[in-house]
Amino acid sequence: MRSTAGRVLAALAVILFGLTLPLLWAPPAGAAQASLRQSDPAADQTVARLPEVITLVFDESPSSVKIMVTGPDGVDVVSSPPNIRGVGVRQPVRPGAAGRYTVRYEMSPVTGPPAVGTFSFTVTEAGTAPAGTVPPPPAGATTNAPAPAPAGTAPVTTTPGTDPAAGTTTPNIGTPPPAAQASDADGTSRPLLLVLGLLGAAVLAGAVVLTVRIRARRAG
């Protein structure tokens, strides 16, 4: 009886643990997903010019934020990384054209899932570039182009070794190859090599003869 009761209690304990385990891993009721509280410019607001900084305020402090501000021409006008201050984020932007702007953000809080969203606002006047900024050259413009020749003047073409003023061809002055020196060097070195070869052969023959005589004497 005791063993049967123990088994029943163990089975009930396992079932109870399995039912309570999901409750232990479930997030608390107050831990809601982070969201955007307010922004400047606000959603669907119309402003005269694009501000230098767009401000986003969340309901909790972010650990990291990714922001894109796309203008009417589809170009992202974000100029530098965002600056996080508590629950607020300041995003610097550069001047842009007039029209509709869309802000896309992805905020990762300290705990919980990230908050992702978009909002738009309208700018009525185009911004101006800061002083000292050189505008890009217009399309099709060329730089460092040669000046056209005066009318009635034929272009002058030159070839290597030709003097355009005198109309004569100047010879190319260079150093001739040292063919004569090489032949002279070969002519003087060949007899020396021949003499050295004969001398070496004579020495070798003398050594062989001397060795044969010594062996003959020892054998006799």
KEPALUM-293431 format. One record per residue: chain; residue in three letters; x, y, z of N, C-alpha, C, CB in turn. Coordinates in steps of 0.1 Angstrom, whole numbers, plus 5000, padded with zeros to 4 digits. Glycine has a CB too. Example, Ala and Ser with C-alpha at 12.3 -4.5 7.8 and 13.67 -1.06 7.14 Angstrom:
{'A' 'ALA' {5132 4943 5078} {5123 4955 5078} {5132 4967 5078} {5113 4955 5090}}
{'A' 'SER' {5128 4978 5071} {5137 4989 5071} {5129 5000 5079} {5141 4994 5057}}
//
This chain:
{'A' 'MET' {5008 4988 5000} {5000 5000 5000} {5009 5012 5000} {4991 5000 5012}}
{'A' 'ARG' {5019 5012 5008} {5027 5024 5009} {5034 5026 4995} {5038 5023 5020}}
{'A' 'SER' {5039 5016 4989} {5046 5017 4976} {5036 5023 4966} {5052 5004 4971}}
{'A' 'THR' {5024 5018 4966} {5014 5023 4956} {5011 5038 4959} {5001 5015 4957}}
{'A' 'ALA' {5009 5041 4971} {5006 5055 4975} {5018 5064 4971} {5003 5057 4989}}
{'A' 'GLY' {5030 5059 4973} {5042 5067 4969} {5043 5070 4954} {5055 5061 4974}}
{'A' 'ARG' {5040 5060 4946} {5040 5061 4932} {5029 5071 4927} {5037 5048 4925}}
{'A' 'VAL' {5017 5071 4934} {5007 5080 4930} {5011 5094 4933} {4994 5077 4937}}
{'A' 'LEU' {5017 5096 4945} {5021 5110 4949} {5032 5115 4939} {5026 5110 4963}}
{'A' 'ALA' {5042 5106 4935} {5052 5110 4926} {5046 5114 4913} {5062 5099 4924}}
{'A' 'ALA' {5037 5107 4908} {5030 5110 4895} {5023 5123 4896} {5021 5099 4891}}
{'A' 'LEU' {5016 5126 4907} {5009 5139 4909} {5019 5150 4909} {5000 5138 4921}}
{'A' 'ALA' {5031 5148 4916} {5041 5158 4917} {5046 5162 4903} {5052 5154 4926}}
{'A' 'VAL' {5049 5152 4894} {5054 5154 4881} {5043 5162 4873} {5057 5141 4874}}
{'A' 'ILE' {5031 5158 4874} {5020 5165 4866} {5019 5180 4871} {5007 5158 4868}}
{'A' 'LEU' {5020 5182 4884} {5019 5195 4889} {5030 5204 4885} {5018 5195 4905}}
{'A' 'PHE' {5042 5198 4885} {5054 5205 4880} {5053 5209 4866} {5067 5197 4883}}
{'A' 'GLY' {5048 5200 4857} {5046 5203 4843} {5036 5214 4841} {5042 5190 4836}}
{'A' 'LEU' {5026 5215 4849} {5016 5225 4848} {5021 5239 4852} {5003 5222 4855}}
{'A' 'THR' {5029 5239 4862} {5034 5252 4867} {5046 5257 4860} {5037 5251 4882}}
{'A' 'LEU' {5053 5249 4852} {5065 5253 4845} {5063 5264 4835} {5072 5241 4838}}
{'A' 'PRO' {5052 5263 4827} {5050 5275 4818} {5047 5288 4825} {5038 5272 4809}}
{'A' 'LEU' {5041 5287 4837} {5038 5299 4844} {5051 5305 4850} {5028 5296 4856}}
{'A' 'LEU' {5061 5297 4853} {5073 5302 4858} {5081 5310 4847} {5082 5291 4863}}
{'A' 'TRP' {5080 5305 4834} {5087 5312 4823} {5079 5323 4816} {5090 5301 4812}}
{'A' 'ALA' {5067 5324 4820} {5058 5335 4813} {5063 5348 4818} {5043 5332 4816}}
{'A' 'PRO' {5063 5359 4810} {5067 5372 4814} {5056 5378 4823} {5069 5382 4802}}
{'A' 'PRO' {5060 5387 4832} {5050 5393 4841} {5040 5401 4833} {5057 5402 4852}}
{'A' 'ALA' {5028 5403 4840} {5017 5410 4833} {5021 5424 4829} {5005 5410 4841}}
{'A' 'GLY' {5029 5431 4837} {5032 5445 4834} {5043 5447 4824} {5036 5452 4847}}
{'A' 'ALA' {5050 5436 4819} {5061 5437 4810} {5055 5438 4796} {5071 5426 4811}}
{'A' 'ALA' {5050 5450 4792} {5045 5452 4778} {5056 5455 4769} {5034 5462 4778}}
{'A' 'GLN' {5053 5454 4755} {5064 5458 4745} {5066 5473 4745} {5059 5453 4732}}
{'A' 'ALA' {5078 5477 4744} {5082 5491 4743} {5076 5497 4731} {5097 5493 4743}}
{'A' 'SER' {5072 5510 4732} {5066 5517 4721} {5070 5532 4721} {5051 5516 4722}}
{'A' 'LEU' {5068 5539 4709} {5071 5553 4708} {5060 5561 4715} {5073 5557 4693}}
{'A' 'ARG' {5065 5570 4723} {5055 5579 4731} {5052 5591 4723} {5060 5582 4744}}
{'A' 'GLN' {5062 5598 4718} {5060 5610 4710} {5073 5613 4702} {5058 5622 4720}}
{'A' 'SER' {5071 5622 4692} {5083 5626 4684} {5082 5641 4680} {5083 5617 4671}}
{'A' 'ASP' {5093 5646 4675} {5093 5660 4670} {5102 5660 4658} {5099 5669 4681}}
{'A' 'PRO' {5096 5662 4646} {5082 5665 4643} {5073 5653 4646} {5080 5669 4628}}
{'A' 'ALA' {5060 5656 4649} {5051 5646 4652} {5046 5639 4639} {5039 5651 4660}}
{'A' 'ALA' {5039 5628 4641} {5034 5620 4630} {5023 5629 4623} {5028 5607 4634}}
{'A' 'ASP' {5024 5629 4609} {5015 5637 4601} {5015 5652 4603} {5000 5632 4603}}
{'A' 'GLN' {5026 5657 4609} {5027 5671 4611} {5033 5677 4598} {5036 5674 4623}}
{'A' 'THR' {5030 5690 4596} {5036 5698 4585} {5045 5709 4590} {5025 5704 4576}}
{'A' 'VAL' {5057 5709 4586} {5067 5719 4591} {5072 5727 4579} {5079 5713 4599}}
{'A' 'ALA' {5078 5739 4582} {5083 5747 4571} {5096 5741 4565} {5086 5761 4576}}
{'A' 'ARG' {5105 5738 4574} {5118 5732 4570} {5121 5720 4578} {5129 5742 4570}}
{'A' 'LEU' {5130 5711 4572} {5134 5699 4579} {5143 5704 4591} {5142 5690 4570}}
{'A' 'PRO' {5140 5700 4603} {5149 5704 4614} {5162 5697 4614} {5142 5700 4628}}
{'A' 'GLU' {5172 5702 4621} {5185 5696 4621} {5185 5683 4629} {5195 5706 4627}}
{'A' 'VAL' {5176 5682 4639} {5176 5670 4647} {5161 5666 4649} {5182 5673 4662}}
{'A' 'ILE' {5159 5653 4647} {5146 5647 4649} {5146 5639 4662} {5142 5637 4637}}
{'A' 'THR' {5137 5642 4671} {5136 5637 4684} {5125 5626 4685} {5134 5648 4695}}
{'A' 'LEU' {5129 5615 4691} {5120 5604 4694} {5120 5601 4709} {5123 5591 4686}}
{'A' 'VAL' {5109 5599 4715} {5108 5596 4730} {5100 5583 4731} {5101 5608 4737}}
{'A' 'PHE' {5106 5574 4738} {5100 5560 4740} {5095 5560 4755} {5110 5549 4737}}
{'A' 'ASP' {5088 5549 4757} {5082 5547 4771} {5092 5540 4780} {5070 5539 4771}}
{'A' 'GLU' {5104 5536 4775} {5115 5531 4784} {5128 5534 4777} {5113 5516 4786}}
{'A' 'SER' {5139 5533 4784} {5152 5536 4779} {5157 5526 4769} {5162 5537 4791}}
{'A' 'PRO' {5161 5530 4758} {5166 5520 4748} {5181 5517 4750} {5165 5525 4734}}
{'A' 'SER' {5185 5505 4747} {5199 5501 4747} {5206 5504 4734} {5201 5486 4751}}
{'A' 'SER' {5198 5503 4723} {5203 5507 4710} {5192 5510 4701} {5212 5495 4703}}
{'A' 'VAL' {5195 5519 4691} {5184 5524 4682} {5190 5525 4668} {5179 5538 4686}}
{'A' 'LYS' {5182 5521 4658} {5185 5523 4644} {5174 5531 4638} {5186 5509 4636}}
{'A' 'ILE' {5178 5542 4631} {5168 5552 4626} {5172 5555 4611} {5168 5565 4634}}
{'A' 'MET' {5162 5555 4602} {5163 5560 4589} {5153 5571 4586} {5161 5548 4579}}
{'A' 'VAL' {5157 5581 4580} {5148 5593 4576} {5149 5594 4561} {5152 5606 4584}}
{'A' 'THR' {5139 5590 4554} {5139 5589 4539} {5131 5601 4534} {5134 5576 4534}}
{'A' 'GLY' {5137 5609 4525} {5131 5620 4519} {5122 5617 4507} {5141 5630 4515}}
{'A' 'PRO' {5116 5627 4501} {5107 5624 4489} {5115 5618 4477} {5101 5637 4485}}
{'A' 'ASP' {5128 5620 4477} {5136 5615 4466} {5141 5601 4469} {5147 5624 4463}}
{'A' 'GLY' {5137 5595 4481} {5142 5582 4485} {5156 5581 4491} {5141 5573 4473}}
{'A' 'VAL' {5162 5593 4494} {5175 5593 4500} {5174 5595 4515} {5183 5605 4493}}
{'A' 'ASP' {5183 5587 4522} {5183 5588 4536} {5191 5600 4540} {5190 5575 4542}}
{'A' 'VAL' {5185 5609 4548} {5192 5622 4552} {5198 5621 4565} {5181 5633 4551}}
{'A' 'VAL' {5200 5609 4571} {5206 5608 4584} {5221 5611 4582} {5205 5593 4590}}
{'A' 'SER' {5226 5620 4591} {5240 5625 4589} {5250 5619 4599} {5240 5640 4590}}
{'A' 'SER' {5245 5614 4611} {5254 5608 4621} {5246 5599 4630} {5261 5620 4629}}
{'A' 'PRO' {5253 5591 4638} {5246 5581 4646} {5237 5588 4656} {5256 5572 4654}}
{'A' 'PRO' {5226 5582 4661} {5217 5588 4671} {5223 5589 4684} {5204 5580 4672}}
{'A' 'ASN' {5218 5599 4692} {5223 5602 4705} {5212 5598 4715} {5227 5617 4707}}
{'A' 'ILE' {5215 5588 4724} {5205 5583 4733} {5207 5591 4746} {5206 5568 4735}}
{'A' 'ARG' {5195 5597 4751} {5196 5604 4764} {5183 5599 4772} {5195 5619 4762}}
{'A' 'GLY' {5185 5589 4781} {5174 5584 4789} {5164 5577 4779} {5167 5595 4796}}
{'A' 'VAL' {5152 5581 4780} {5141 5575 4771} {5140 5583 4758} {5128 5575 4778}}
{'A' 'GLY' {5148 5594 4756} {5148 5602 4744} {5160 5598 4735} {5148 5616 4747}}
{'A' 'VAL' {5157 5600 4722} {5168 5598 4711} {5168 5609 4702} {5165 5584 4704}}
{'A' 'ARG' {5180 5615 4700} {5181 5627 4691} {5189 5622 4678} {5189 5638 4698}}
{'A' 'GLN' {5182 5623 4667} {5188 5619 4654} {5191 5631 4645} {5178 5609 4647}}
{'A' 'PRO' {5204 5634 4643} {5208 5645 4634} {5205 5641 4620} {5223 5649 4636}}
{'A' 'VAL' {5201 5651 4612} {5198 5649 4598} {5204 5661 4590} {5183 5647 4595}}
{'A' 'ARG' {5206 5660 4577} {5211 5670 4569} {5200 5676 4561} {5222 5665 4559}}
{'A' 'PRO' {5201 5689 4556} {5190 5695 4548} {5186 5686 4536} {5195 5709 4543}}
{'A' 'GLY' {5173 5687 4533} {5168 5680 4522} {5157 5687 4515} {5162 5667 4528}}
{'A' 'ALA' {5151 5681 4505} {5141 5687 4496} {5128 5688 4503} {5140 5679 4483}}
{'A' 'ALA' {5119 5696 4498} {5106 5697 4503} {5098 5685 4499} {5099 5710 4498}}
{'A' 'GLY' {5089 5680 4508} {5080 5669 4505} {5078 5660 4517} {5087 5660 4494}}
{'A' 'ARG' {5074 5648 4515} {5070 5639 4525} {5082 5631 4530} {5059 5629 4520}}
{'A' 'TYR' {5084 5630 4543} {5095 5623 4549} {5090 5612 4558} {5104 5633 4558}}
{'A' 'THR' {5097 5600 4557} {5093 5589 4565} {5104 5585 4574} {5089 5577 4555}}
{'A' 'VAL' {5100 5583 4587} {5110 5579 4598} {5107 5565 4601} {5109 5588 4610}}
{'A' 'ARG' {5118 5556 4600} {5117 5542 4603} {5127 5540 4615} {5120 5533 4591}}
{'A' 'TYR' {5122 5534 4626} {5130 5532 4637} {5129 5517 4642} {5126 5542 4649}}
{'A' 'GLU' {5140 5513 4649} {5140 5500 4655} {5147 5502 4668} {5147 5489 4646}}
{'A' 'MET' {5140 5502 4679} {5145 5504 4692} {5146 5491 4700} {5137 5515 4700}}
{'A' 'SER' {5158 5488 4705} {5160 5476 4714} {5161 5480 4728} {5172 5468 4709}}
{'A' 'PRO' {5151 5477 4736} {5151 5481 4751} {5161 5472 4758} {5137 5480 4757}}
{'A' 'VAL' {5163 5476 4771} {5172 5468 4779} {5166 5454 4781} {5174 5474 4793}}
{'A' 'THR' {5153 5453 4783} {5147 5439 4784} {5134 5440 4775} {5143 5436 4799}}
{'A' 'GLY' {5131 5428 4770} {5119 5427 4762} {5122 5428 4747} {5110 5438 4765}}
{'A' 'PRO' {5112 5426 4739} {5114 5426 4724} {5116 5440 4719} {5102 5419 4717}}
{'A' 'PRO' {5122 5442 4707} {5124 5455 4701} {5111 5461 4696} {5134 5454 4690}}
{'A' 'ALA' {5111 5474 4696} {5100 5482 4691} {5103 5487 4677} {5096 5494 4700}}
{'A' 'VAL' {5095 5483 4667} {5097 5487 4653} {5085 5494 4648} {5100 5474 4644}}
{'A' 'GLY' {5087 5506 4641} {5076 5513 4636} {5080 5524 4627} {5068 5520 4648}}
{'A' 'THR' {5071 5531 4621} {5073 5542 4611} {5063 5553 4614} {5072 5537 4597}}
{'A' 'PHE' {5066 5565 4610} {5057 5576 4609} {5062 5586 4599} {5055 5583 4623}}
{'A' 'SER' {5054 5595 4595} {5057 5605 4584} {5053 5619 4588} {5051 5600 4571}}
{'A' 'PHE' {5060 5628 4582} {5057 5642 4583} {5060 5649 4570} {5064 5649 4595}}
{'A' 'THR' {5056 5662 4568} {5057 5669 4555} {5065 5682 4557} {5043 5672 4549}}
{'A' 'VAL' {5074 5684 4548} {5083 5697 4548} {5078 5705 4536} {5098 5693 4548}}
{'A' 'THR' {5076 5718 4538} {5071 5726 4527} {5082 5734 4520} {5061 5736 4532}}
{'A' 'GLU' {5093 5736 4526} {5104 5743 4519} {5117 5735 4519} {5107 5757 4527}}
{'A' 'ALA' {5124 5736 4508} {5137 5728 4507} {5147 5735 4516} {5141 5728 4493}}
{'A' 'GLY' {5156 5726 4522} {5167 5731 4530} {5178 5736 4522} {5171 5721 4540}}
{'A' 'THR' {5188 5743 4528} {5200 5748 4521} {5212 5741 4527} {5201 5763 4522}}
{'A' 'ALA' {5222 5739 4519} {5234 5733 4523} {5242 5742 4532} {5243 5728 4512}}
{'A' 'PRO' {5250 5738 4542} {5258 5747 4550} {5268 5754 4541} {5265 5739 4560}}
{'A' 'ALA' {5272 5766 4547} {5282 5774 4540} {5295 5767 4538} {5284 5788 4547}}
{'A' 'GLY' {5301 5769 4526} {5314 5762 4524} {5313 5749 4516} {5322 5760 4536}}
{'A' 'THR' {5301 5745 4514} {5298 5732 4507} {5298 5735 4492} {5285 5725 4511}}
{'A' 'VAL' {5307 5728 4485} {5308 5730 4470} {5298 5721 4463} {5322 5727 4465}}
{'A' 'PRO' {5288 5727 4455} {5279 5718 4449} {5285 5709 4438} {5268 5727 4442}}
{'A' 'PRO' {5279 5698 4436} {5285 5689 4425} {5284 5695 4412} {5279 5675 4426}}
{'A' 'PRO' {5292 5692 4402} {5291 5697 4388} {5279 5691 4382} {5304 5694 4380}}
{'A' 'PRO' {5273 5699 4373} {5261 5694 4366} {5264 5682 4357} {5255 5705 4357}}
{'A' 'ALA' {5254 5674 4354} {5255 5662 4346} {5260 5665 4332} {5242 5653 4346}}
{'A' 'GLY' {5270 5658 4327} {5275 5660 4314} {5286 5670 4313} {5264 5665 4305}}
{'A' 'ALA' {5289 5677 4324} {5300 5687 4324} {5314 5679 4325} {5299 5697 4336}}
{'A' 'THR' {5324 5685 4318} {5337 5679 4317} {5347 5689 4323} {5341 5675 4303}}
{'A' 'THR' {5357 5684 4329} {5368 5692 4335} {5381 5689 4329} {5368 5690 4350}}
{'A' 'ASN' {5390 5699 4330} {5403 5697 4324} {5403 5694 4309} {5411 5687 4332}}
{'A' 'ALA' {5394 5700 4302} {5393 5698 4287} {5403 5707 4280} {5379 5700 4282}}
{'A' 'PRO' {5410 5702 4270} {5420 5711 4263} {5413 5722 4255} {5428 5703 4253}}
{'A' 'ALA' {5419 5734 4255} {5414 5745 4248} {5413 5742 4233} {5422 5758 4251}}
{'A' 'PRO' {5402 5746 4226} {5402 5744 4211} {5412 5752 4204} {5388 5747 4206}}
{'A' 'ALA' {5416 5747 4193} {5426 5754 4184} {5420 5765 4177} {5433 5744 4174}}
{'A' 'PRO' {5427 5776 4174} {5421 5788 4167} {5416 5784 4153} {5431 5799 4166}}
{'A' 'ALA' {5406 5791 4149} {5401 5788 4135} {5411 5790 4125} {5389 5797 4133}}
{'A' 'GLY' {5412 5780 4115} {5421 5781 4104} {5435 5775 4107} {5423 5795 4100}}
{'A' 'THR' {5437 5770 4119} {5450 5764 4122} {5449 5749 4123} {5454 5770 4136}}
{'A' 'ALA' {5457 5743 4115} {5457 5728 4114} {5464 5723 4127} {5464 5723 4101}}
{'A' 'PRO' {5460 5712 4132} {5466 5706 4144} {5480 5701 4140} {5458 5695 4150}}
{'A' 'VAL' {5489 5702 4149} {5503 5698 4147} {5505 5685 4154} {5513 5709 4151}}
{'A' 'THR' {5509 5675 4146} {5512 5662 4152} {5527 5660 4151} {5504 5651 4145}}
{'A' 'THR' {5532 5654 4161} {5547 5651 4161} {5549 5636 4164} {5554 5659 4172}}
{'A' 'THR' {5560 5631 4159} {5564 5617 4161} {5577 5617 4169} {5565 5610 4148}}
{'A' 'PRO' {5580 5606 4176} {5592 5606 4183} {5604 5608 4174} {5594 5593 4191}}
{'A' 'GLY' {5614 5617 4178} {5626 5619 4171} {5624 5629 4160} {5631 5606 4165}}
{'A' 'THR' {5613 5636 4159} {5610 5646 4148} {5609 5660 4154} {5597 5643 4141}}
{'A' 'ASP' {5616 5670 4149} {5615 5684 4153} {5604 5690 4145} {5629 5691 4151}}
{'A' 'PRO' {5593 5694 4151} {5582 5701 4143} {5586 5714 4137} {5570 5702 4151}}
{'A' 'ALA' {5596 5721 4143} {5599 5734 4137} {5608 5733 4125} {5607 5743 4148}}
{'A' 'ALA' {5618 5724 4125} {5627 5723 4114} {5622 5713 4104} {5640 5719 4118}}
{'A' 'GLY' {5613 5704 4108} {5608 5693 4098} {5618 5683 4095} {5604 5700 4086}}
{'A' 'THR' {5628 5681 4103} {5638 5671 4101} {5638 5661 4112} {5652 5678 4101}}
{'A' 'THR' {5643 5649 4109} {5643 5638 4119} {5657 5638 4126} {5639 5625 4112}}
{'A' 'THR' {5657 5638 4139} {5670 5637 4146} {5672 5623 4149} {5669 5646 4159}}
{'A' 'PRO' {5685 5619 4147} {5688 5605 4150} {5687 5602 4165} {5702 5601 4145}}
{'A' 'ASN' {5684 5590 4169} {5684 5586 4183} {5698 5583 4187} {5674 5574 4185}}
{'A' 'ILE' {5703 5591 4196} {5717 5589 4201} {5716 5580 4213} {5723 5603 4204}}
{'A' 'GLY' {5723 5569 4212} {5723 5560 4223} {5737 5553 4224} {5713 5549 4222}}
{'A' 'THR' {5738 5545 4234} {5751 5538 4236} {5751 5525 4228} {5753 5535 4251}}
{'A' 'PRO' {5760 5522 4219} {5760 5510 4211} {5763 5498 4221} {5771 5510 4200}}
{'A' 'PRO' {5758 5487 4217} {5759 5475 4225} {5774 5471 4226} {5751 5463 4220}}
{'A' 'PRO' {5779 5467 4237} {5793 5463 4238} {5796 5450 4231} {5797 5462 4253}}
{'A' 'ALA' {5793 5450 4218} {5796 5437 4211} {5811 5435 4209} {5789 5437 4197}}
{'A' 'ALA' {5818 5447 4206} {5833 5446 4204} {5840 5442 4216} {5838 5459 4198}}
{'A' 'GLN' {5835 5448 4228} {5841 5444 4240} {5839 5430 4244} {5836 5453 4251}}
{'A' 'ALA' {5827 5425 4241} {5825 5411 4244} {5833 5401 4236} {5810 5407 4242}}
{'A' 'SER' {5835 5405 4223} {5843 5396 4214} {5858 5397 4218} {5842 5400 4200}}
{'A' 'ASP' {5862 5409 4222} {5876 5410 4227} {5878 5402 4240} {5880 5424 4229}}
{'A' 'ALA' {5868 5403 4249} {5870 5395 4261} {5870 5380 4259} {5858 5399 4271}}
{'A' 'ASP' {5861 5375 4249} {5861 5361 4246} {5875 5357 4239} {5850 5358 4237}}
{'A' 'GLY' {5880 5366 4231} {5893 5363 4224} {5904 5361 4233} {5896 5373 4213}}
{'A' 'THR' {5904 5369 4244} {5916 5369 4253} {5914 5358 4264} {5917 5382 4260}}
{'A' 'SER' {5901 5354 4266} {5899 5344 4277} {5900 5330 4272} {5886 5346 4283}}
{'A' 'ARG' {5898 5327 4259} {5899 5314 4254} {5913 5308 4254} {5894 5313 4239}}
{'A' 'PRO' {5923 5315 4250} {5937 5309 4252} {5941 5306 4266} {5947 5318 4246}}
{'A' 'LEU' {5936 5314 4275} {5939 5312 4289} {5933 5299 4294} {5935 5324 4298}}
{'A' 'LEU' {5920 5297 4290} {5913 5285 4294} {5920 5273 4288} {5898 5286 4290}}
{'A' 'LEU' {5925 5274 4275} {5931 5263 4269} {5944 5259 4276} {5934 5266 4255}}
{'A' 'VAL' {5952 5269 4280} {5964 5266 4287} {5962 5259 4301} {5972 5279 4290}}
{'A' 'LEU' {5951 5265 4308} {5948 5259 4321} {5943 5245 4320} {5937 5267 4328}}
{'A' 'GLY' {5936 5242 4309} {5931 5228 4306} {5942 5218 4304} {5921 5228 4295}}
{'A' 'LEU' {5952 5223 4295} {5964 5214 4292} {5972 5212 4305} {5972 5221 4281}}
{'A' 'LEU' {5974 5222 4313} {5982 5221 4325} {5975 5211 4335} {5983 5234 4332}}
{'A' 'GLY' {5962 5212 4336} {5955 5202 4345} {5956 5188 4340} {5940 5206 4346}}
{'A' 'ALA' {5955 5186 4326} {5956 5173 4321} {5970 5167 4323} {5953 5173 4306}}
{'A' 'ALA' {5980 5175 4322} {5994 5171 4324} {5996 5167 4339} {6004 5182 4320}}
{'A' 'VAL' {5991 5175 4348} {5992 5171 4362} {5985 5158 4365} {5986 5182 4371}}
{'A' 'LEU' {5973 5156 4359} {5966 5144 4362} {5973 5131 4356} {5952 5145 4355}}
{'A' 'ALA' {5979 5133 4344} {5987 5122 4337} {5999 5119 4346} {5991 5126 4323}}
{'A' 'GLY' {6006 5129 4351} {6018 5126 4359} {6014 5119 4372} {6025 5140 4362}}
{'A' 'ALA' {6002 5123 4378} {5998 5116 4390} {5995 5101 4387} {5986 5122 4396}}
{'A' 'VAL' {5989 5098 4376} {5986 5084 4372} {5998 5076 4370} {5977 5084 4359}}
{'A' 'VAL' {6008 5082 4363} {6021 5075 4360} {6028 5072 4373} {6030 5083 4351}}
{'A' 'LEU' {6029 5082 4382} {6035 5080 4395} {6029 5069 4403} {6035 5094 4402}}
{'A' 'THR' {6016 5069 4403} {6008 5058 4410} {6011 5045 4405} {5993 5061 4410}}
{'A' 'VAL' {6012 5043 4392} {6015 5030 4385} {6029 5025 4389} {6013 5031 4370}}
{'A' 'ARG' {6039 5034 4389} {6053 5031 4392} {6054 5026 4407} {6062 5043 4390}}
{'A' 'ILE' {6047 5033 4416} {6048 5030 4430} {6042 5016 4432} {6040 5040 4439}}
{'A' 'ARG' {6031 5013 4426} {6025 5000 4427} {6034 4989 4421} {6011 4999 4420}}
{'A' 'ALA' {6040 4992 4410} {6049 4982 4403} {6061 4979 4413} {6055 4988 4390}}
{'A' 'ARG' {6067 4989 4419} {6078 4987 4428} {6074 4978 4440} {6083 5000 4433}}
{'A' 'ARG' {6062 4981 4446} {6057 4973 4457} {6054 4959 4453} {6045 4980 4463}}
{'A' 'ALA' {6050 4957 4441} {6047 4943 4436} {6060 4935 4434} {6038 4943 4423}}
{'A' 'GLY' {6071 4942 4429} {6084 4936 4427} {6091 4933 4439} {6092 4944 4417}}
//
